[in-house]
Amino acid sequence: MRVRPLFRHLSTIAERTGCAIILIGHLNKSSGSQSDYRSLGSIDIAAAVRSILFVEKVEKEKEQDIRVVYQQKDSLAKKENPVAFL
């Protein structure tokens, strides 16, 4: 699937309306590979976007359901520290 033409169309819509485009995806179960390559679908999606945020469960915390959100990619600013939440 060619995603760049689709993204150009979405970019035009975002500029015209002043909205942000947010894509939500899922990772495959391959634990050994780099996270950029674990997304379902085309790797071109990860290459084309400006920012990627991941949300993961903290496995060490068996007592509580703690998750963490962190930046995997940010081409417009420096990466910030992860944020944990319940």
Secondary structure, DSSP 4 states (H G I P E B T S, - for coil): ---HHHHHHHHHHHHHHTPPP-----B-S--SS-GGG-BSS-HHHHHH-SEEEEEEE-TT-SSS--EEEEEEEESSSPPPPPEEE-
